[in-house]
Amino acid sequence: MDIRRLTSLVLPPAVIVGVAVAVLAAQQPVRLGPKVRARILDSKVDPSFSSTTIKRVLLLPFANELDYPEGAQLLEANLLSEMQRTTPDLTIQSSQATLQLLRERNLSERYRLFVGNYLNTGVATTDFLVELGKVGQADGILMARVLEFAERTTRTRISTGFGIIQWSRSRAVVGMDLRLLRTRDGRELWWGVHAMQGERVETVRDLARGVGEVIARYFGRPPF
């Protein structure tokens, strides 16, 4: 099943997240294994990316941060740290600083309408982006979403001649996607998605660092 098709569908956020997690963590466990974790699961680059000057971008709060407060915080921190290392010429404003800017410029309500409209229809409200780009002196915005941030437990139960034998195994799973939109016209210049499933003692914190590293390394690049 093509994860690009699933995550680019125009569906309500909860539906998109649920479908993506099912594919990432259940239907394609091999892709989340340690042998391929350093390669992004999928990404898409718009042809105009290379000809667009992007010097400063504003990171919006994770679209579903209320559902994954710890995950959003950790993924953002790791992403910003890695982006600073891999793309030092790009200035990225944190989500908290962006929220403060929206409050100061009385754009909070328009921001909520913009995010809701984009997540449900896939259409970016250009006038809002143009104004946000001007007041934030930004060439683009980054929109992120947590796909999973949890410990998943699988239980096995078998019957033998000696009775019932059962055991459980826990694995951490972390995933996110990220989009870069141009502020002057709302064009999506890049999109990427990555997820990791932990091995043995790895925690969600360990995986959040790994996911941030991969997303940052492939920023602006195709998945190969």
Stockholm file with secondary structure:
# STOCKHOLM 1.0

chainA/1-224         MDIRRLTSLVLPPAVIVGVAVAVLAAQQPVRLGPKVRARILDSKVDPSFSSTTIKRVLLLPFANELDYPEGAQLLEANLLSEMQRTTPDLTIQSSQATLQLLRERNLSERYRLFVGNYLNTGVATTDFLVELGKVGQADGILMARVLEFAERTTRTRISTGFGIIQWSRSRAVVGMDLRLLRTRDGRELWWGVHAMQGERVETVRDLARGVGEVIARYFGRPPF
#=GR chainA/1-224 SS CCHHHHHTSCCCHHHHHHHHHHIIIIICGGGGSTTTTTSCSEEEECTTTTTSCCCEEEECCCTTTTTCHHHHHHHHHHHHHHHHHHCTTCEEECHHHHHHHHHHTTCHHHHHHHHHHHHHHSCCCHHHHHHHHHHTTCSEEEEEEEEEEEEEEEEEEEEETTEEEEEEEEEEEEEEEEEEEETTTCCEEEEEEEEEECCTTCCHHHHHHHHHHHHHHTTTSCCC
#=GC SS_cons         CCHHHHHTSCCCHHHHHHHHHHIIIIICGGGGSTTTTTSCSEEEECTTTTTSCCCEEEECCCTTTTTCHHHHHHHHHHHHHHHHHHCTTCEEECHHHHHHHHHHTTCHHHHHHHHHHHHHHSCCCHHHHHHHHHHTTCSEEEEEEEEEEEEEEEEEEEEETTEEEEEEEEEEEEEEEEEEEETTTCCEEEEEEEEEECCTTCCHHHHHHHHHHHHHHTTTSCCC
//
